[in-house]
Amino acid sequence: MKVMYDPEHDVLNIEFLEKETIMDTIEYEEGILIDYSKDRKIVSIEILDASTRISHKPLDLVNLVILDGSKKEMIAH
């Protein structure tokens, strides 16, 4: 997973599947775009005007689950 922010254009992009080809983009709501692969997996989510939509520390709101083989670890921010 990659999280990228472009301050010049105020766009936040969260990329889940780096090597997947985007086959379709749906505007979930105004300014929130979801890119899908051919088999309907979410490839990335793009948030336009990001600074007006999220907190200054958006990852503070996210709980990440990291899978390492058969072991699960929960990392809460």
N, CA, C and O atoms as a GROMACS GRO file, in nm:
protein
  308
    1MET      N    1   0.084  -0.118   0.000
    1MET     CA    2   0.000   0.000   0.000
    1MET      C    3   0.089   0.124   0.000
    1MET      O    4   0.190   0.130   0.070
    2LYS      N    5   0.050   0.220  -0.079
    2LYS     CA    6   0.124   0.346  -0.088
    2LYS      C    7   0.026   0.461  -0.067
    2LYS      O    8  -0.082   0.462  -0.125
    3VAL      N    9   0.064   0.558   0.016
    3VAL     CA   10  -0.016   0.678   0.036
    3VAL      C   11   0.067   0.795  -0.011
    3VAL      O   12   0.178   0.818   0.037
    4MET      N   13   0.012   0.870  -0.107
    4MET     CA   14   0.084   0.984  -0.164
    4MET      C   15  -0.004   1.108  -0.159
    4MET      O   16  -0.124   1.102  -0.184
    5TYR      N   17   0.058   1.221  -0.126
    5TYR     CA   18  -0.013   1.348  -0.124
    5TYR      C   19   0.058   1.447  -0.215
    5TYR      O   20   0.180   1.464  -0.207
    6ASP      N   21  -0.018   1.512  -0.302
    6ASP     CA   22   0.034   1.614  -0.392
    6ASP      C   23  -0.017   1.749  -0.342
    6ASP      O   24  -0.132   1.786  -0.370
    7PRO      N   25   0.066   1.824  -0.268
    7PRO     CA   26   0.019   1.951  -0.211
    7PRO      C   27  -0.012   2.057  -0.317
    7PRO      O   28  -0.096   2.144  -0.294
    8GLU      N   29   0.055   2.050  -0.430
    8GLU     CA   30   0.030   2.149  -0.536
    8GLU      C   31  -0.113   2.138  -0.589
    8GLU      O   32  -0.177   2.239  -0.617
    9HIS      N   33  -0.163   2.014  -0.601
    9HIS     CA   34  -0.298   1.992  -0.652
    9HIS      C   35  -0.397   1.951  -0.543
    9HIS      O   36  -0.515   1.931  -0.570
   10ASP      N   37  -0.348   1.939  -0.419
   10ASP     CA   38  -0.429   1.902  -0.302
   10ASP      C   39  -0.504   1.770  -0.326
   10ASP      O   40  -0.625   1.761  -0.307
   11VAL      N   41  -0.426   1.669  -0.368
   11VAL     CA   42  -0.482   1.537  -0.398
   11VAL      C   43  -0.411   1.432  -0.313
   11VAL      O   44  -0.288   1.425  -0.308
   12LEU      N   45  -0.492   1.350  -0.247
   12LEU     CA   46  -0.442   1.236  -0.170
   12LEU      C   47  -0.475   1.109  -0.247
   12LEU      O   48  -0.590   1.088  -0.285
   13ASN      N   49  -0.376   1.026  -0.271
   13ASN     CA   50  -0.396   0.900  -0.342
   13ASN      C   51  -0.353   0.784  -0.253
   13ASN      O   52  -0.241   0.783  -0.202
   14ILE      N   53  -0.443   0.688  -0.234
   14ILE     CA   54  -0.413   0.568  -0.156
   14ILE      C   55  -0.415   0.452  -0.254
   14ILE      O   56  -0.519   0.415  -0.308
   15GLU      N   57  -0.297   0.395  -0.277
   15GLU     CA   58  -0.282   0.288  -0.376
   15GLU      C   59  -0.270   0.154  -0.304
   15GLU      O   60  -0.179   0.134  -0.223
   16PHE      N   61  -0.361   0.064  -0.334
   16PHE     CA   62  -0.363  -0.068  -0.270
   16PHE      C   63  -0.292  -0.174  -0.353
   16PHE      O   64  -0.220  -0.258  -0.298
   17LEU      N   65  -0.310  -0.169  -0.483
   17LEU     CA   66  -0.254  -0.270  -0.574
   17LEU      C   67  -0.167  -0.201  -0.677
   17LEU      O   68  -0.216  -0.150  -0.777
   18GLU      N   69  -0.038  -0.200  -0.651
   18GLU     CA   70   0.055  -0.122  -0.731
   18GLU      C   71   0.066  -0.168  -0.877
   18GLU      O   72   0.080  -0.085  -0.966
   19LYS      N   73   0.059  -0.298  -0.901
   19LYS     CA   74   0.085  -0.348  -1.036
   19LYS      C   75  -0.042  -0.385  -1.113
   19LYS      O   76  -0.034  -0.446  -1.220
   20GLU      N   77  -0.158  -0.350  -1.061
   20GLU     CA   78  -0.284  -0.379  -1.129
   20GLU      C   79  -0.315  -0.268  -1.230
   20GLU      O   80  -0.286  -0.151  -1.206
   21THR      N   81  -0.374  -0.307  -1.340
   21THR     CA   82  -0.418  -0.212  -1.440
   21THR      C   83  -0.557  -0.161  -1.403
   21THR      O   84  -0.645  -0.240  -1.369
   22ILE      N   85  -0.576  -0.032  -1.409
   22ILE     CA   86  -0.706   0.028  -1.379
   22ILE      C   87  -0.796   0.010  -1.500
   22ILE      O   88  -0.762   0.053  -1.611
   23MET      N   89  -0.912  -0.053  -1.478
   23MET     CA   90  -1.007  -0.077  -1.586
   23MET      C   91  -1.129   0.013  -1.577
   23MET      O   92  -1.199   0.033  -1.676
   24ASP      N   93  -1.156   0.068  -1.458
   24ASP     CA   94  -1.275   0.150  -1.440
   24ASP      C   95  -1.252   0.244  -1.323
   24ASP      O   96  -1.184   0.209  -1.226
   25THR      N   97  -1.307   0.364  -1.333
   25THR     CA   98  -1.302   0.461  -1.224
   25THR      C   99  -1.444   0.507  -1.197
   25THR      O  100  -1.517   0.548  -1.288
   26ILE      N  101  -1.483   0.500  -1.070
   26ILE     CA  102  -1.616   0.542  -1.027
   26ILE      C  103  -1.600   0.661  -0.933
   26ILE      O  104  -1.516   0.658  -0.843
   27GLU      N  105  -1.681   0.764  -0.954
   27GLU     CA  106  -1.682   0.876  -0.860
   27GLU      C  107  -1.781   0.840  -0.750
   27GLU      O  108  -1.902   0.852  -0.768
   28TYR      N  109  -1.728   0.796  -0.636
   28TYR     CA  110  -1.809   0.750  -0.524
   28TYR      C  111  -1.900   0.862  -0.473
   28TYR      O  112  -2.020   0.842  -0.454
   29GLU      N  113  -1.842   0.975  -0.453
   29GLU     CA  114  -1.915   1.099  -0.429
   29GLU      C  115  -1.828   1.209  -0.485
   29GLU      O  116  -1.714   1.183  -0.523
   30GLU      N  117  -1.878   1.330  -0.491
   30GLU     CA  118  -1.803   1.436  -0.555
   30GLU      C  119  -1.663   1.449  -0.495
   30GLU      O  120  -1.648   1.475  -0.376
   31GLY      N  121  -1.562   1.431  -0.580
   31GLY     CA  122  -1.423   1.447  -0.537
   31GLY      C  123  -1.358   1.324  -0.478
   31GLY      O  124  -1.244   1.331  -0.434
   32ILE      N  125  -1.428   1.211  -0.475
   32ILE     CA  126  -1.370   1.086  -0.426
   32ILE      C  127  -1.383   0.981  -0.536
   32ILE      O  128  -1.492   0.935  -0.568
   33LEU      N  129  -1.268   0.944  -0.593
   33LEU     CA  130  -1.264   0.853  -0.706
   33LEU      C  131  -1.207   0.718  -0.664
   33LEU      O  132  -1.106   0.712  -0.594
   34ILE      N  133  -1.272   0.611  -0.707
   34ILE     CA  134  -1.226   0.476  -0.677
   34ILE      C  135  -1.192   0.407  -0.807
   34ILE      O  136  -1.275   0.397  -0.897
   35ASP      N  137  -1.068   0.359  -0.817
   35ASP     CA  138  -1.020   0.288  -0.936
   35ASP      C  139  -1.030   0.138  -0.913
   35ASP      O  140  -0.990   0.087  -0.808
   36TYR      N  141  -1.085   0.066  -1.013
   36TYR     CA  142  -1.104  -0.078  -1.003
   36TYR      C  143  -1.023  -0.151  -1.109
   36TYR      O  144  -0.999  -0.099  -1.218
   37SER      N  145  -0.981  -0.273  -1.075
   37SER     CA  146  -0.914  -0.361  -1.171
   37SER      C  147  -1.021  -0.436  -1.252
   37SER      O  148  -1.140  -0.421  -1.227
   38LYS      N  149  -0.976  -0.516  -1.346
   38LYS     CA  150  -1.066  -0.594  -1.431
   38LYS      C  151  -1.156  -0.686  -1.348
   38LYS      O  152  -1.273  -0.704  -1.382
   39ASP      N  153  -1.102  -0.744  -1.240
   39ASP     CA  154  -1.181  -0.835  -1.158
   39ASP      C  155  -1.246  -0.764  -1.038
   39ASP      O  156  -1.279  -0.827  -0.938
   40ARG      N  157  -1.264  -0.631  -1.049
   40ARG     CA  158  -1.336  -0.546  -0.954
   40ARG      C  159  -1.269  -0.532  -0.818
   40ARG      O  160  -1.337  -0.505  -0.719
   41LYS      N  161  -1.138  -0.550  -0.811
   41LYS     CA  162  -1.063  -0.520  -0.689
   41LYS      C  163  -1.037  -0.370  -0.688
   41LYS      O  164  -1.017  -0.310  -0.794
   42ILE      N  165  -1.036  -0.310  -0.570
   42ILE     CA  166  -1.004  -0.168  -0.560
   42ILE      C  167  -0.853  -0.152  -0.575
   42ILE      O  168  -0.775  -0.208  -0.497
   43VAL      N  169  -0.813  -0.077  -0.675
   43VAL     CA  170  -0.672  -0.051  -0.702
   43VAL      C  171  -0.626   0.070  -0.622
   43VAL      O  172  -0.520   0.066  -0.558
   44SER      N  173  -0.704   0.178  -0.624
   44SER     CA  174  -0.667   0.298  -0.551
   44SER      C  175  -0.789   0.386  -0.526
   44SER      O  176  -0.893   0.372  -0.590
   45ILE      N  177  -0.772   0.475  -0.430
   45ILE     CA  178  -0.874   0.576  -0.399
   45ILE      C  179  -0.805   0.711  -0.407
   45ILE      O  180  -0.699   0.732  -0.348
   46GLU      N  181  -0.867   0.802  -0.481
   46GLU     CA  182  -0.812   0.937  -0.498
   46GLU      C  183  -0.909   1.036  -0.435
   46GLU      O  184  -1.029   1.033  -0.463
   47ILE      N  185  -0.856   1.124  -0.350
   47ILE     CA  186  -0.938   1.223  -0.283
   47ILE      C  187  -0.894   1.361  -0.328
   47ILE      O  188  -0.782   1.404  -0.300
   48LEU      N  189  -0.982   1.430  -0.400
   48LEU     CA  190  -0.955   1.566  -0.448
   48LEU      C  191  -0.987   1.665  -0.337
   48LEU      O  192  -1.071   1.637  -0.251
   49ASP      N  193  -0.922   1.780  -0.338
   49ASP     CA  194  -0.938   1.881  -0.233
   49ASP      C  195  -0.922   1.817  -0.095
   49ASP      O  196  -1.001   1.840  -0.004
   50ALA      N  197  -0.817   1.738  -0.083
   50ALA     CA  198  -0.795   1.654   0.035
   50ALA      C  199  -0.786   1.736   0.164
   50ALA      O  200  -0.836   1.692   0.268
   51SER      N  201  -0.724   1.850   0.159
   51SER     CA  202  -0.705   1.927   0.283
   51SER      C  203  -0.837   1.974   0.343
   51SER      O  204  -0.843   2.003   0.462
   52THR      N  205  -0.942   1.982   0.263
   52THR     CA  206  -1.073   2.024   0.314
   52THR      C  207  -1.157   1.905   0.360
   52THR      O  208  -1.262   1.924   0.422
   53ARG      N  209  -1.111   1.782   0.330
   53ARG     CA  210  -1.191   1.662   0.359
   53ARG      C  211  -1.139   1.578   0.475
   53ARG      O  212  -1.214   1.502   0.534
   54ILE      N  213  -1.010   1.591   0.507
   54ILE     CA  214  -0.950   1.503   0.607
   54ILE      C  215  -0.875   1.587   0.710
   54ILE      O  216  -0.848   1.705   0.690
   55SER      N  217  -0.842   1.521   0.822
   55SER     CA  218  -0.767   1.590   0.927
   55SER      C  219  -0.623   1.610   0.879
   55SER      O  220  -0.584   1.557   0.776
   56HIS      N  221  -0.546   1.685   0.954
   56HIS     CA  222  -0.407   1.709   0.918
   56HIS      C  223  -0.322   1.584   0.932
   56HIS      O  224  -0.215   1.575   0.872
   57LYS      N  225  -0.369   1.488   1.009
   57LYS     CA  226  -0.298   1.361   1.026
   57LYS      C  227  -0.395   1.248   0.993
   57LYS      O  228  -0.442   1.179   1.084
   58PRO      N  229  -0.426   1.227   0.865
   58PRO     CA  230  -0.530   1.131   0.828
   58PRO      C  231  -0.500   0.988   0.872
   58PRO      O  232  -0.593   0.912   0.897
   59LEU      N  233  -0.374   0.950   0.883
   59LEU     CA  234  -0.342   0.814   0.923
   59LEU      C  235  -0.368   0.790   1.071
   59LEU      O  236  -0.369   0.675   1.116
   60ASP      N  237  -0.390   0.896   1.149
   60ASP     CA  238  -0.427   0.879   1.289
   60ASP      C  239  -0.564   0.814   1.301
   60ASP      O  240  -0.597   0.758   1.406
   61LEU      N  241  -0.644   0.820   1.196
   61LEU     CA  242  -0.779   0.766   1.198
   61LEU      C  243  -0.786   0.622   1.148
   61LEU      O  244  -0.895   0.564   1.145
   62VAL      N  245  -0.674   0.565   1.109
   62VAL     CA  246  -0.673   0.435   1.044
   62VAL      C  247  -0.614   0.328   1.134
   62VAL      O  248  -0.512   0.350   1.199
   63ASN      N  249  -0.678   0.214   1.137
   63ASN     CA  250  -0.622   0.095   1.201
   63ASN      C  251  -0.571   0.006   1.089
   63ASN      O  252  -0.645  -0.026   0.995
   64LEU      N  253  -0.447  -0.036   1.098
   64LEU     CA  254  -0.388  -0.120   0.994
   64LEU      C  255  -0.372  -0.261   1.047
   64LEU      O  256  -0.330  -0.280   1.162
   65VAL      N  257  -0.404  -0.358   0.966
   65VAL     CA  258  -0.378  -0.497   0.999
   65VAL      C  259  -0.266  -0.544   0.908
   65VAL      O  260  -0.277  -0.536   0.786
   66ILE      N  261  -0.159  -0.592   0.969
   66ILE     CA  262  -0.044  -0.640   0.892
   66ILE      C  263  -0.041  -0.791   0.905
   66ILE      O  264  -0.036  -0.845   1.016
   67LEU      N  265  -0.044  -0.860   0.792
   67LEU     CA  266  -0.038  -1.005   0.791
   67LEU      C  267   0.103  -1.048   0.757
   67LEU      O  268   0.159  -1.007   0.655
   68ASP      N  269   0.160  -1.130   0.842
   68ASP     CA  270   0.294  -1.180   0.822
   68ASP      C  271   0.289  -1.332   0.834
   68ASP      O  272   0.301  -1.386   0.944
   69GLY      N  273   0.271  -1.401   0.721
   69GLY     CA  274   0.254  -1.545   0.725
   69GLY      C  275   0.126  -1.580   0.796
   69GLY      O  276   0.018  -1.538   0.754
   70SER      N  277   0.136  -1.656   0.903
   70SER     CA  278   0.017  -1.695   0.979
   70SER      C  279  -0.006  -1.605   1.099
   70SER      O  280  -0.098  -1.628   1.177
   71LYS      N  281   0.078  -1.504   1.116
   71LYS     CA  282   0.071  -1.417   1.233
   71LYS      C  283  -0.002  -1.287   1.197
   71LYS      O  284   0.027  -1.227   1.093
   72LYS      N  285  -0.094  -1.245   1.281
   72LYS     CA  286  -0.164  -1.118   1.262
   72LYS      C  287  -0.120  -1.020   1.369
   72LYS      O  288  -0.108  -1.056   1.486
   73GLU      N  289  -0.096  -0.898   1.329
   73GLU     CA  290  -0.065  -0.793   1.425
   73GLU      C  291  -0.155  -0.675   1.396
   73GLU      O  292  -0.172  -0.636   1.280
   74MET      N  293  -0.213  -0.616   1.499
   74MET     CA  294  -0.294  -0.499   1.482
   74MET      C  295  -0.213  -0.378   1.527
   74MET      O  296  -0.160  -0.375   1.638
   75ILE      N  297  -0.203  -0.281   1.440
   75ILE     CA  298  -0.132  -0.158   1.474
   75ILE      C  299  -0.236  -0.046   1.474
   75ILE      O  300  -0.291  -0.014   1.369
   76ALA      N  301  -0.262   0.012   1.588
   76ALA     CA  302  -0.359   0.119   1.598
   76ALA      C  303  -0.287   0.251   1.610
   76ALA      O  304  -0.191   0.264   1.687
   77HIS      N  305  -0.333   0.347   1.536
   77HIS     CA  306  -0.274   0.482   1.542
   77HIS      C  307  -0.366   0.571   1.620
   77HIS      O  308  -0.338   0.689   1.638
   0.00000   0.00000   0.00000
